[in-house]
């Protein structure tokens, strides 16, 4: 997959911010591990991450909107 800006990784940013908010969440830890190992997540996993991330107040709206666009693109 060709990415326009390889240094920008919205999914990784959201995973890190969600891990800070939910440090004991097995679900978020599992998603972070799978993202690092496989290099991506399925549509269902991204939807689950989006649901968790919307509950976190510290994640900027533009990152959530980008994640939503990635989900819709899949």
C-alpha positions in Angstrom: 0.0 0.0 0.0 1.3 3.4 -0.9 0.9 6.1 1.7 1.3 9.8 0.9 3.0 10.6 4.2 4.6 7.5 5.7 5.6 9.3 8.9 1.9 10.0 9.7 0.1 6.9 11.2 -3.3 7.9 12.6 -4.2 4.3 13.7 -1.0 4.0 15.7 -1.6 7.4 17.3 -5.2 6.5 18.2 -4.1 3.2 19.6 -1.4 4.8 21.8 -3.9 7.4 23.1 -6.5 4.8 23.8 -3.9 2.6 25.6 -3.1 5.6 27.8 -6.8 6.1 28.6 -7.5 2.3 29.1 -4.2 0.8 30.3 -5.8 -2.4 31.6 -8.0 -3.0 28.5 -7.1 -6.4 27.0 -9.0 -5.5 23.8 -6.9 -2.4 23.2 -3.7 -4.2 24.0 -4.6 -7.0 21.6 -5.4 -4.5 18.8 -2.1 -2.7 19.4 -0.2 -6.0 19.3 -1.9 -7.1 16.1 -1.3 -3.8 14.5 2.4 -4.0 15.2 2.7 -7.6 14.1 0.5 -7.6 11.0 0.8 -4.0 10.0 -3.0 -3.5 9.9 -6.4 -4.2 11.4 -9.6 -5.6 9.9 -12.7 -3.4 9.4 -14.4 -4.9 12.5 -11.3 -4.3 14.6 -11.1 -0.7 13.4 -14.8 -0.3 14.3 -14.1 -1.6 17.8 -11.2 0.8 18.2 -13.3 3.7 17.0 -16.0 2.8 19.6 -13.4 2.8 22.4 -11.7 5.9 21.1 -14.8 8.0 20.9 -15.2 7.5 24.7 -11.8 9.0 25.3 -12.0 12.8 25.5 -8.3 13.5 24.8 -8.3 12.2 21.2 -8.6 15.1 18.7 -11.7 15.0 16.5 -9.7 15.2 13.3 -8.0 11.9 14.1 -11.3 10.2 14.9 -12.7 11.6 11.6 -9.7 10.1 9.7 -10.2 6.8 11.4 -13.9 6.9 10.4 -12.9 7.6 6.8 -10.4 4.6 6.9 -13.2 2.4 8.1 -15.6 3.6 5.4 -12.9 3.1 2.8 -12.6 -0.6 3.7 
